[in-house]
Amino acid sequence: MKHSSRWLVAGLVGFSLQLAACAQHQDTHQALHPVVIEKIEGSEVNRVTMTERALERIALKTDKVREERVSRSTSPRMVVPHSSVIYDPKGQSWVYTSPQPRTFVRQKVDVEYVEGDRAVLREGPPAGTIVVSTAAAEVYGADFGVGH
């Protein structure tokens, strides 16, 4: 009986060590890979997923696309924080939407003009869409592998 108990204890210790190693692997993976880039099938853009720690490090903040009155129009217009808009090397303007927590997808926008700290859009995501308002350039860099 003592012999089988020893094997049982040895088996439990071995199993516990394996579980601990798995937990360490996950922590190490997140430390080494704070950003995961996934190609969105049928699209020219990627899905960028960041760890909580990565978001804290870049101090990322979000806001919503809003429908507001602006000085050059009598009807409400779609606006985003000007800090949300990034420009690619070809001059195309984009924002990063956040369809899920910690997940970002680049979306084309057509900026008509900038008024104060708002970009007035001709085309873009609908009102209520969550967009990155602070650290959009950092998300863009992560999206294209800058620094990796």
TORKE-588150 format. One record per residue (C-alpha): x, y, z; residue in three letters. Coordinates in nm, 2 decimals. Layout:
X, Y, Z, Ala
...
% end
This chain:
0.00, 0.00, 0.00, Met
0.29, 0.24, 0.08, Lys
0.44, 0.17, -0.26, His
0.12, 0.27, -0.45, Ser
0.08, 0.58, -0.23, Ser
0.43, 0.70, -0.32, Arg
0.35, 0.66, -0.69, Trp
0.03, 0.85, -0.64, Leu
0.21, 1.14, -0.47, Val
0.48, 1.14, -0.73, Ala
0.22, 1.15, -1.00, Gly
0.04, 1.44, -0.84, Leu
0.36, 1.63, -0.79, Val
0.45, 1.58, -1.16, Gly
0.11, 1.69, -1.27, Phe
0.13, 2.00, -1.05, Ser
0.47, 2.10, -1.20, Leu
0.33, 2.06, -1.55, Gln
0.04, 2.29, -1.46, Leu
0.27, 2.55, -1.32, Ala
0.49, 2.54, -1.63, Ala
0.18, 2.60, -1.85, Cys
0.09, 2.91, -1.64, Ala
0.45, 3.04, -1.67, Gln
0.44, 2.98, -2.05, His
0.13, 3.19, -2.09, Gln
0.28, 3.48, -1.88, Asp
0.60, 3.45, -2.08, Thr
0.41, 3.45, -2.41, His
0.22, 3.77, -2.32, Gln
0.54, 3.93, -2.20, Ala
0.72, 3.85, -2.53, Leu
0.41, 3.90, -2.75, His
0.20, 4.19, -2.62, Pro
0.04, 4.23, -2.96, Val
-0.12, 3.97, -3.19, Val
-0.18, 4.06, -3.55, Ile
-0.44, 3.86, -3.75, Glu
-0.52, 3.90, -4.12, Lys
-0.89, 3.96, -4.17, Ile
-0.99, 3.73, -4.46, Glu
-1.12, 3.91, -4.77, Gly
-0.99, 4.25, -4.64, Ser
-0.68, 4.46, -4.67, Glu
-0.66, 4.53, -4.30, Val
-0.56, 4.33, -3.99, Asn
-0.71, 4.27, -3.65, Arg
-0.48, 4.40, -3.38, Val
-0.52, 4.25, -3.03, Thr
-0.32, 4.39, -2.74, Met
-0.27, 4.27, -2.38, Thr
-0.39, 4.49, -2.10, Glu
-0.03, 4.56, -2.01, Arg
0.04, 4.68, -2.37, Ala
-0.26, 4.92, -2.35, Leu
-0.13, 5.06, -2.02, Glu
0.22, 5.11, -2.16, Arg
0.09, 5.32, -2.45, Ile
-0.18, 5.49, -2.25, Ala
-0.44, 5.41, -2.51, Leu
-0.78, 5.58, -2.48, Lys
-1.09, 5.55, -2.69, Thr
-1.38, 5.78, -2.78, Asp
-1.69, 5.74, -3.00, Lys
-1.78, 5.87, -3.35, Val
-2.03, 6.14, -3.28, Arg
-2.29, 6.33, -3.48, Glu
-2.25, 6.70, -3.39, Glu
-2.32, 7.04, -3.53, Arg
-2.02, 7.21, -3.68, Val
-1.97, 7.57, -3.80, Ser
-1.97, 7.49, -4.17, Arg
-2.29, 7.30, -4.18, Ser
-2.65, 7.35, -4.09, Thr
-2.71, 6.97, -4.02, Ser
-2.52, 6.75, -3.78, Pro
-2.20, 6.58, -3.92, Arg
-2.00, 6.28, -3.82, Met
-1.69, 6.38, -3.62, Val
-1.40, 6.20, -3.44, Val
-1.12, 6.34, -3.23, Pro
-0.86, 6.48, -3.46, His
-0.61, 6.26, -3.27, Ser
-0.79, 5.95, -3.39, Ser
-0.70, 6.01, -3.75, Val
-0.37, 5.87, -3.89, Ile
-0.24, 5.90, -4.24, Tyr
-0.06, 5.62, -4.43, Asp
0.24, 5.69, -4.66, Pro
0.01, 5.73, -4.95, Lys
-0.19, 6.00, -4.77, Gly
-0.50, 5.79, -4.70, Gln
-0.67, 5.87, -4.37, Ser
-0.77, 5.60, -4.13, Trp
-0.90, 5.55, -3.78, Val
-0.87, 5.24, -3.56, Tyr
-1.21, 5.11, -3.45, Thr
-1.25, 4.89, -3.15, Ser
-1.51, 4.62, -3.22, Pro
-1.42, 4.43, -2.90, Gln
-1.22, 4.52, -2.59, Pro
-0.84, 4.52, -2.66, Arg
-0.91, 4.47, -3.03, Thr
-0.86, 4.72, -3.31, Phe
-0.93, 4.73, -3.68, Val
-0.81, 5.00, -3.92, Arg
-1.09, 5.17, -4.12, Gln
-1.07, 5.42, -4.40, Lys
-1.22, 5.77, -4.34, Val
-1.26, 6.07, -4.56, Asp
-1.18, 6.38, -4.36, Val
-1.36, 6.69, -4.50, Glu
-1.18, 6.93, -4.27, Tyr
-1.05, 6.98, -3.92, Val
-1.23, 7.21, -3.67, Glu
-1.05, 7.26, -3.35, Gly
-0.98, 6.92, -3.20, Asp
-1.24, 6.74, -3.42, Arg
-1.21, 6.59, -3.77, Ala
-1.53, 6.63, -3.97, Val
-1.59, 6.32, -4.18, Leu
-1.74, 6.29, -4.53, Arg
-1.72, 5.91, -4.49, Glu
-1.64, 5.68, -4.20, Gly
-1.78, 5.46, -3.93, Pro
-2.13, 5.52, -3.80, Pro
-2.21, 5.73, -3.49, Ala
-2.14, 5.53, -3.17, Gly
-1.85, 5.34, -3.32, Thr
-1.56, 5.32, -3.07, Ile
-1.23, 5.46, -3.21, Val
-0.88, 5.50, -3.06, Val
-0.84, 5.86, -2.96, Ser
-0.50, 5.85, -2.79, Thr
-0.21, 5.63, -2.92, Ala
-0.35, 5.57, -3.27, Ala
0.01, 5.60, -3.41, Ala
0.13, 5.33, -3.17, Glu
-0.15, 5.09, -3.28, Val
-0.06, 5.17, -3.64, Tyr
0.30, 5.09, -3.57, Gly
0.21, 4.76, -3.40, Ala
-0.02, 4.68, -3.69, Asp
0.27, 4.71, -3.94, Phe
0.53, 4.55, -3.71, Gly
0.73, 4.86, -3.63, Val
0.98, 4.78, -3.35, Gly
0.95, 4.40, -3.40, His
% end
